[in-house]
Amino acid sequence: MQLERIAVTTRDHYAGAQEPAEFLWRGRYYRVVAVEDRWYEGFVASHRVPMRYYRVRVDTGEQFLVRYHELFDSWSLVVGPQEESAP
């Protein structure tokens, strides 16, 4: 899995970063129109870093997989084959 760092605007509600609403990737903004799937990794095992994954559809009709890394409070876009990343 390859990742590229992105800037994300989130729909913040009651606590911290929530689901993505918009992101900037390679100089272009993408507005999220739907979160089609989400899953979590590392929340049960104390030796793993908690991460959140979101499969999103954007206003261009494209689908992307984005990841939120809780330890570093950072967002990344999964680039390349996404089949390896799905739960």
Summary of the structure (lengths in Angstrom):
residues: 87
radius of gyration: 12.5
end to end distance: 13.3
largest distance: 38.7
contacts: 206
relative contact order: 0.26
helix: 0%
strand: 57%
